[in-house]
């Protein structure tokens, strides 16, 4: 094997075979190269490809790894390289009956979960204004990711809302089981349950997979860690690759302790650190290192590169968020390097003003993390038919498919079918086959039986693309679309459906060599359709990115994980924006700092940071300080263009700086509190130091300090619900004495 493309540490990691290994792989340090070379190295040294399992988090990463291994070995191989969910889906379909499920269970996505929970709230006569389905589902996900049972959650319930959540949790689990459905969290949790409770299955799988490799190990949660431990029961040949400094998914349940405590959890473990970065210049890496070195909860490393120092990082502070967005877009427009450019921000609401500036300047852009391909109406329509073909008890898919095209079947009938199915444990497909059991007659009964016959016809077809064609033909789907949309929209929707067919064809062509099936066999017909549906239900936002489109990419930093761009702009570097105002303790701040580290290390050549002194948020302007993360970058790697200290400036007149990034002198400042060049100052405040005041967003608090300026007052308040005090301009804050 040719190791010329690997450095010393990478080669050491590739050749280390028979004990637990943790590879701390810094951003851009070639972790995928290590994983793929290691798989190839194992095969070249006599390991059967069937005995290797590699697990990652996205289909895109899994496919890339598989292609790279094939290229190194110069032939196709049968290594199972899979996402956590896809691997668990294969295991569960083979052994689901041991858990009381049929093998053709349905996977519910986020929209399905919300729909099911809304139905539950309605049936339990609970006020969805008092308790939201999103909040309930978030709690359920937290419990599952941390292996907390319903009974344990019930024991910890402290208030009325928690008690209601317990009630909904129980009903949610019971309904999913009756509908032969699982959500994403179930797939891993139930696989762990299966392995714990069935010694034979655990022994079979741990004997089958003698070498296990896990990518992005810092993103694993409690249940994923348990799964890995169980799979490694027979052999200790575990290699995990990850970066504690890029652990940014705590809100999804990721537990950084998994990577920080690796040596404690796996005996005789070895640690190898990859610090040479192949992506970025040294000035960018110095900025990232200086920020992340302020964290204490980490293994510790410093990235470096042979790419030279490169351009310095540029930070610019603006008066308003409008100025910030205008100058970012204008600078990108001048450079005309759209597809190699990304604008990153902390939260989704920040995209709106950037999108506006793109539109007004005629700049093409793509919003990553918006409506995904598989979330489009026409795609969900087609998938609902296919899902009901696989699982005749999937009520959510039945409800969607039966309603479009319209068949004269109302909500009352659908509700009657649902309740009868749930109460009598009878599959939906058996009810609609003979609807007279519910007293349904006439045209409604005929429509239901015709729908059943349609589903049965689809079952006889071999390929997914032919199934979709049959749905379109037998339902007059296109004609129905023309009743609701104009011809251009219908054309786009039909093109999307054709793309779904194309993806089914590609999936079938790569199926045999993908190593997807545990027993190495191939399936066809309905069971192949089931595998295809598993695949499309597990597509991430970043799997949908077309890297050849000449558009600016706009996305949150979380969506940018794993991506890289020649030019990166990070906007909104203000306290209470980034780091987020929800960061209330040091652990939260460290996670925010890791997020900033991830953002910075997406840049290959040029990195621009920016903030705005005032931002229009929640219908009003608020004052924001520059983020502490900017202050943590020092030395000659950065040029900082800060506005003068507000305490030393008599007016808000524009200032210009000597920088290639932005020409601030050309900014047209807009401020609703100005009259000409003057700021409207409150003549006299109605409150004083020590008074209690109320703020429309932050609630009640106490005034700690008031500083009189020439054109306004600077007020320091400690709000009751916030740990940190906030500083605001009186004209912006509009505080009311209480």
C-alpha angles and dihedrals in degrees: 000000000000110000095175092111093055130080125225096270093046092052090050090053093047094051097044102100123157110047137049112289130191115198110196099206115188120212112293093004097126103261093155089053090054093049095047094045090048092053090049091046091053092051093047088052095057104272113141110241089228089063094060124087122185118186128194137158107250137043089230092058092045093051092046091052092048092050092048093051090050090050093050093048093038092226142069117271138194099230113142105236107172148148117257091252096046092049091049090047090057092048093047095048090054096045104021094117089067086064095044095258128121114240092245095064120154125238113224117214125206094277091049090051092051092049092049092048092049088054090050093050089050094047092047090048092236122157108248088202090061096044121021125213089228091058092048093048091048090055092047091051091048091052094048095046090051094041093244111156125221090251091052091049090047091053090053096047108125106173144027094270092054091049090052090048090054089053092050092044091056093047091046092054093045093050095047090051092050090048090050089238137134134193123223094265091052092059094065096032093051092046089055089048090050093052094045095049100038114058094184093055091046092050092046094053097040089050092045096053106051094166121043126185124187125196125205090016092173088069096058120114132212095276094045089051090053090050091053092048092052093048090051094052095108100038134026094215096124125144119183124184123196149117122244088201090063098051100126106144103084088126088062092049100266111156115210089197088075091070098031092053098040094120091052094049097046120041121226090018121168125209125209121181123211109202104156108103119208097185112056142043120253096253089059091046092048089055091050092047094049092053099044093045087072089070117092100190097077145091093243132234141149122228121224136175143203089218094095129244095292125181118341120254110257124213121188129181120207136194095238140014088243090059090048094052093043094053095044092052092042092052092050090047091055092051095046094205098127107155092048093053133086133181113207128195137174101240136022097246089068091068095070098074091042091052090050091054091048091053096046091048095044093242116156113231142167122215108218114211095029123111107343123214092252092049094061115114097241093048093049088048092055093043091051090060092046093047092052089050088057097039115028090188096058099117096182092056091044092051092052096043096046091053098054119082091027114251102178092259112137134207092258092060092045091050091049091052092048095050093046090050093049096044096046100032092236119146117249092237091059091052097050090047089063107017093168087085085077094041091254110151143157123030093346092057091046091051092050093049091047089053090051090051090050091055091048091052091052090053090063093059119096106209131052094227091054090048090055091048090051091051091051092048100044096043100041085230094167092055090051091051090053089058091059106029139039120256095261092053091047090051090053092048093050089049089054090051089051088052089054088054090049091052090051090053092048091047091053093047093053095037099090095052098038098088088227099139119074093214092045093238129128125236131201141188116019094357091053088049088053090055091048091052090051088053097050093045091060101052114129127213092255091052087068097057116118104207093194096063112109097227137112112258115229117190148137116265090249089059090049094062109125095015131105136197136186091230123033128183118192110195132189100039094168133127110264089022100056108027087037122242086239091067100105103160140032094265089057092049090051090053090050089049090052088051090054089049090053091049094051094047092056087076120092104181114351128038124183122185125191145174138182126227092215127027131190103233129161093358099311144064120263130185118242133188123225111272117266086233090070090051090052091063110083140155130052097316093085142047112210119202104186126171113246117275106280091225091061099046122085096199138018093248115156118264127204128214134199102248139127090220105071139001101221092178088073095054117120100214117212120196124164092208096061130096104194104312095337129093115224105243125202106248093217131355117236091218136054139197109303095025123126114241139181128226124196093231108024099038125216126356148145126265108237101175142002123198118191115221129183095260105018147000124261108216126194115204133180105209118207096234097044127072096209125061118242130220118212141167111249093227091056100037098052092199119192122212114236 
